[in-house]
Amino acid sequence: MKYIQEEMRLVEQDVEYRKVQRTGRESYIVTLPKDWVQNMGLNAGHQLAIKKQEDSSLLLIPRTTLEKIAESKKPVLNEVTIHVTSKEYPQSLVRKITSLYVVGMDLIHVKSRDGEFASEQKTLIKDAVRGKLLGTEVIAESPNEIVLQILINHPEFPIQKAIKRMFIIALSMNKDAISALKSLDKAIIQNIIETEDDVDRLNLYVIRQLKYAIQKNQYEEVGLKSSKEFLGYRLATNAVEGIADLAVEMAENILTMDKPIDEKIYNRILALSSYGNQLFEDAMISFFKRDYQAADAIISRSEEIADMEKEIFKMILDMKMDAKDASSLRLILDASRRMIEYSKEIAEVTLNRTVEETYVNKELVR
């Protein structure tokens, strides 16, 4: 009891009581301590913010203090200036800008040391902005300077949504490639090749967002369960990009063929490709759903590809096809096989990121 009384006495030393006074029908006022007003630099007419607390107390904050706090919380743009000469290799300049985009720069000033850019440099910079760097705009341009600003951020376009978009495009590219194999349709093939830029652009955006989250230690803000998942997302994204690249490889090999292939061989290749597409789709679904069991089953199913591939190789040999077309088909089959390997990698990422919550946390490990 004595201890409590002493504690109350100490608290009372820091408390100053003031009367609540009534002014008019609906208003009440209370005066403020003079020393506090002076210390805060307040004068008559200055405004105070009044905030109700959960314990029914009131918090008084000078408006100027609130404005300073808000100003300090405004995001600071990461800004960089790079200087180039007109003799610098244009592709090297684009790679430099791309790297700055990936590491999280928000404003990139590109200045010419020679007074103006070479025409090819300016063209490739603008092509990179349109074709590779998602959310990037040219906000200022003069003969000797181009200013790029990255305007998109995670809340507007979450990482998961970007990867899903990559997956949809890559899957469509592979389906179109097998369709083009039957008809040798050059328009479809050209569309596949051009579409790869969309996947590359999304991939660079995901890398940028992951790097930003690592630097800021903000894994939850980008939708990840823990910092352990950064590597898993990077590996999965790399696999999806690889599958899109394989579709382009198939398209380019189809371009070298002179005539449509035998229908029996096409149907077997179609069956193999459809099997691979389904594995890819299932692997991505298990990745987003964090489904350990489904991912494990995908790895087992991926082993069935070997017999299908051998059967098609034998059909190609037995039909004694033109050597050039046979070589192209072998490369197309190889791309289909590697697509399944990428799907297996995505499933393995899912296993690694969910094994603890699936088994360890449920105390099922023996």
C-alpha positions as a printed Julia matrix, in Angstrom:
366×3 Matrix{Float64}:
   0.0     0.0     0.0
   2.85    2.35    0.82
   4.47    1.56   -2.53
   1.25    2.4    -4.42
   0.86    5.68   -2.56
   4.44    6.65   -3.43
   3.88    5.81   -7.09
   0.71    7.92   -7.16
   2.6    10.8    -5.59
   5.23   10.68   -8.34
   2.56   10.6   -11.03
   0.8    13.59   -9.47
   4.03   15.61   -9.75
   3.72   15.49  -13.58
   0.03   16.31  -13.64
  -1.44   19.77  -13.85
  -5.18   20.25  -13.44
  -7.15   22.93  -15.3
 -10.84   23.72  -15.2
 -13.15   23.07  -18.11
 -15.03   26.31  -18.85
 -18.21   26.8   -20.8
 -18.51   29.39  -23.55
 -21.88   29.59  -25.2
 -24.39   26.79  -25.45
 -22.35   23.99  -27.06
 -18.69   24.85  -26.52
 -16.23   24.15  -23.73
 -12.66   25.42  -23.46
  -9.6    24.63  -21.4
  -6.5    26.8   -21.21
  -3.06   25.52  -22.21
   0.1    25.75  -20.07
   2.06   28.86  -21.06
   5.46   27.13  -21.04
   4.21   24.37  -23.36
   2.75   26.9   -25.81
   6.03   28.82  -25.87
   8.15   25.68  -26.26
   6.03   24.6   -29.24
   6.36   28.03  -30.86
   2.61   28.63  -30.86
   0.78   31.93  -30.96
  -2.83   33.03  -31.01
  -4.49   31.76  -34.18
  -2.3    28.66  -34.57
  -4.15   25.37  -34.95
  -3.98   22.22  -32.85
  -5.01   18.75  -34.02
  -7.14   16.92  -31.44
  -7.25   13.14  -31.6
  -9.39   10.89  -29.39
  -7.46    7.97  -27.92
  -8.77    4.5   -27.13
  -8.58    5.21  -23.38
 -10.87    8.26  -23.87
  -7.99   10.72  -23.42
  -7.22   13.45  -25.96
  -3.96   13.91  -27.84
  -3.02   17.48  -28.81
  -0.6    18.0   -31.71
   0.29   21.35  -33.32
  -0.71   21.36  -36.98
   2.79   22.4   -38.03
   4.17   19.29  -36.29
   1.7    17.05  -38.13
   2.65   18.61  -41.46
   6.34   17.99  -40.78
   5.62   14.35  -39.92
   3.61   13.91  -43.12
   6.38   15.54  -45.15
   9.01   13.22  -43.64
   6.92   10.19  -44.63
   6.72   11.15  -48.29
   8.64    8.62  -50.38
  12.02    9.85  -51.53
  12.66    9.17  -55.19
  15.77    7.17  -56.0
  17.41    9.33  -58.63
  20.53    8.77  -60.73
  22.3    10.51  -63.62
  24.38    8.65  -66.19
  26.64   10.4   -68.7
  27.26    8.93  -72.14
  29.19    9.85  -75.24
  27.84    9.64  -78.77
  30.33    6.82  -79.42
  29.03    4.59  -76.63
  27.52    1.36  -77.93
  23.71    1.83  -77.87
  22.96   -1.69  -76.6
  25.41   -1.18  -73.74
  23.55    2.01  -72.8
  20.21    0.15  -72.81
  21.66   -2.58  -70.57
  22.84    0.11  -68.15
  19.38    1.7   -68.01
  17.76   -1.73  -67.58
  20.05   -2.53  -64.65
  19.19    0.78  -62.97
  15.5     0.0   -63.45
  15.9    -3.44  -61.86
  17.78   -2.14  -58.78
  14.92    0.25  -58.0
  15.72    3.67  -59.45
  12.69    5.94  -59.86
  14.26    8.72  -61.95
  16.99    8.08  -64.5
  18.66   11.09  -66.15
  20.59   10.18  -69.29
  22.89   13.03  -70.37
  25.15   13.32  -73.37
  28.7    14.55  -72.86
  28.95   15.55  -76.53
  26.02   17.93  -76.64
  23.56   15.5   -78.21
  22.82   11.78  -78.52
  23.55    9.66  -81.55
  20.26    8.94  -83.33
  20.54    5.18  -82.68
  21.09    5.79  -78.95
  17.92    7.86  -78.67
  15.9     5.34  -80.68
  17.02    2.37  -78.58
  16.38    4.21  -75.3
  12.79    4.9   -76.36
  12.36    1.35  -77.66
  13.54    0.01  -74.29
  11.04    2.22  -72.45
   8.18    1.0   -74.63
   9.2    -2.63  -74.92
  11.14   -3.65  -71.8
  10.63   -1.37  -68.81
   7.11   -1.69  -67.46
   5.66    1.54  -66.04
   8.46    3.73  -67.41
   7.83    6.99  -69.24
   9.97    9.64  -70.88
   9.0    12.72  -68.84
  11.52   15.17  -70.31
  13.6    15.26  -73.45
  16.12   17.66  -75.0
  18.95   17.19  -77.52
  21.4    16.35  -74.71
  19.18   14.79  -72.0
  16.42   12.21  -71.63
  14.69   11.79  -68.26
  12.95    8.51  -67.5
  10.56    8.02  -64.57
   9.18    4.71  -63.32
   5.58    5.44  -62.4
   4.24    2.01  -61.43
   4.58    0.5   -57.95
   3.57   -2.61  -56.05
   0.13   -1.57  -54.73
  -0.95   -0.79  -58.3
   0.41   -4.03  -59.78
   1.27   -6.72  -57.19
   4.07   -9.22  -57.83
   1.66  -12.17  -57.83
  -0.49  -10.51  -60.5
   2.59   -9.84  -62.67
   3.72  -13.47  -62.42
   0.22  -14.73  -63.24
   0.21  -12.51  -66.31
   3.62  -13.91  -67.32
   2.28  -17.44  -66.92
  -0.82  -16.8   -69.05
   1.26  -15.28  -71.86
   3.94  -18.02  -71.77
   1.3   -20.78  -71.81
  -0.49  -19.14  -74.75
   2.8   -18.81  -76.64
   3.5   -22.55  -76.3
   0.0   -23.51  -77.44
   0.32  -21.18  -80.45
   3.7   -22.68  -81.34
   2.27  -26.2   -81.62
  -0.68  -24.84  -83.59
   1.75  -23.14  -85.99
   3.62  -26.44  -86.42
   0.57  -27.92  -88.13
  -0.14  -25.03  -90.47
   3.32  -23.37  -90.73
   1.42  -20.1   -90.27
   4.05  -17.34  -90.34
   1.67  -14.76  -88.83
   1.24  -16.91  -85.71
   4.98  -17.48  -85.53
   5.75  -13.77  -85.79
   3.21  -13.0   -83.06
   4.91  -15.53  -80.75
   8.3   -13.9   -81.3
   6.94  -10.4   -80.66
   4.98  -11.49  -77.57
   8.19  -12.51  -75.82
   8.82   -8.82  -75.08
   5.7    -8.78  -72.85
   7.09  -11.61  -70.73
  10.53   -9.99  -70.52
   8.98   -6.68  -69.43
   6.98   -8.36  -66.65
  10.02  -10.35  -65.55
  12.12   -7.21  -65.13
   9.29   -5.61  -63.15
   9.08   -8.59  -60.76
  12.86   -8.52  -60.22
  12.66   -4.78  -59.51
   9.9    -5.27  -56.94
  11.64   -8.18  -55.24
  14.9    -6.24  -54.96
  13.05   -3.25  -53.52
  11.32   -5.44  -50.93
  14.64   -7.03  -49.94
  16.3    -3.64  -49.52
  13.41   -2.32  -47.42
  12.79   -5.63  -45.62
   9.14   -5.37  -46.63
   8.25   -8.9   -47.67
   4.69   -8.66  -46.3
   4.06   -5.46  -48.25
   4.69   -7.31  -51.52
   2.51  -10.25  -50.53
   5.11  -12.76  -49.33
   4.73  -14.77  -46.13
   8.36  -14.4   -45.08
  11.76  -13.23  -46.32
  12.54  -16.88  -47.19
  10.22  -16.61  -50.17
  12.26  -14.05  -52.13
  14.45  -16.72  -53.72
  11.47  -18.96  -54.47
   9.66  -16.21  -56.34
  12.8   -15.34  -58.27
  13.32  -18.97  -59.32
   9.68  -19.4   -60.32
   9.73  -16.2   -62.39
  12.94  -17.31  -64.09
  11.29  -20.62  -65.0
   8.24  -18.89  -66.5
  10.49  -16.64  -68.56
  12.42  -19.72  -69.68
   9.21  -21.38  -70.88
   8.37  -18.29  -72.95
  11.88  -18.42  -74.45
  11.27  -22.08  -75.41
   8.11  -21.1   -77.29
  10.2   -18.65  -79.31
  12.78  -21.38  -80.01
  10.02  -23.64  -81.3
   8.61  -20.83  -83.46
  12.01  -20.09  -84.99
  12.56  -23.78  -85.77
   9.13  -24.04  -87.39
  10.14  -21.17  -89.7
  12.92  -23.37  -91.13
  10.49  -26.12  -92.21
   9.4   -26.35  -95.84
   6.17  -28.35  -95.53
   3.7   -29.51  -92.87
   4.59  -32.7   -91.04
   2.76  -36.01  -91.17
  -0.5   -35.9   -89.21
   0.39  -38.93  -87.06
   3.63  -37.34  -85.9
   1.86  -34.02  -85.35
  -0.79  -35.66  -83.17
   1.88  -37.31  -81.02
   3.77  -34.02  -80.66
   0.47  -32.29  -79.85
  -0.21  -34.89  -77.12
   3.28  -34.37  -75.67
   2.92  -30.59  -75.76
  -0.56  -30.7   -74.22
   0.79  -32.86  -71.43
   3.58  -30.33  -70.84
   1.17  -27.39  -70.89
  -1.05  -29.09  -68.32
   1.94  -29.72  -66.05
   2.97  -26.07  -66.4
  -0.53  -24.89  -65.54
  -0.8   -27.26  -62.56
   2.65  -26.23  -61.33
   1.66  -22.56  -61.3
  -1.65  -23.28  -59.56
   0.14  -25.26  -56.84
   2.68  -22.42  -56.52
   0.04  -19.76  -55.88
  -2.1   -22.02  -53.69
   0.95  -23.2   -51.74
  -0.17  -26.78  -52.32
   2.61  -29.16  -51.3
   0.77  -32.36  -52.26
  -0.15  -31.12  -55.73
   3.44  -29.98  -56.37
   4.77  -33.36  -55.28
   2.41  -35.11  -57.69
   3.57  -32.86  -60.56
   7.17  -33.97  -60.07
   6.09  -37.62  -60.27
   4.0   -36.97  -63.4
   6.91  -35.2   -65.13
   8.82  -38.48  -65.3
   6.32  -39.89  -67.81
   7.68  -37.66  -70.57
  10.63  -39.91  -71.48
   8.58  -42.7   -73.1
   6.45  -40.24  -75.08
   9.57  -38.52  -76.41
  11.23  -41.82  -77.44
   8.11  -42.9   -79.33
   8.09  -39.7   -81.4
  11.8   -39.95  -82.17
  11.23  -43.49  -83.47
   8.36  -42.31  -85.7
  10.6   -39.6   -87.2
  13.31  -42.15  -87.99
  10.89  -44.68  -89.46
   9.34  -42.13  -91.8
  12.72  -41.1   -93.2
  11.87  -37.43  -93.19
  13.88  -34.68  -94.85
  17.04  -34.2   -92.76
  16.4   -30.46  -92.23
  12.81  -30.97  -91.11
  13.77  -33.92  -88.91
  16.42  -31.76  -87.21
  13.87  -28.98  -86.62
  11.42  -31.46  -85.1
  14.09  -32.8   -82.76
  14.76  -29.27  -81.52
  11.02  -28.67  -81.06
  10.74  -31.88  -79.04
  13.73  -30.84  -76.97
  12.01  -27.53  -76.2
   8.87  -29.41  -75.09
  10.97  -31.6   -72.8
  12.73  -28.58  -71.25
   9.36  -26.92  -70.69
   8.4   -29.86  -68.51
  11.7   -29.56  -66.64
  10.91  -25.9   -65.91
   7.46  -26.93  -64.63
   9.19  -29.45  -62.38
  11.44  -26.65  -61.05
   8.38  -24.54  -60.2
   6.89  -27.52  -58.34
  10.16  -27.97  -56.42
  10.04  -24.31  -55.39
   6.55  -24.93  -54.02
   7.79  -27.92  -52.03
  10.63  -25.92  -50.51
   8.47  -22.96  -49.51
   5.64  -25.04  -48.02
   7.29  -28.11  -46.47
   7.6   -26.53  -43.02
   4.0   -25.37  -42.79
   2.78  -28.66  -44.29
   4.71  -31.04  -42.07
   6.94  -29.43  -39.44
   4.24  -27.12  -38.08
   1.81  -30.04  -37.91
   4.38  -32.18  -36.1
   4.08  -34.96  -38.66
   7.79  -35.38  -39.22
   9.01  -38.78  -38.06
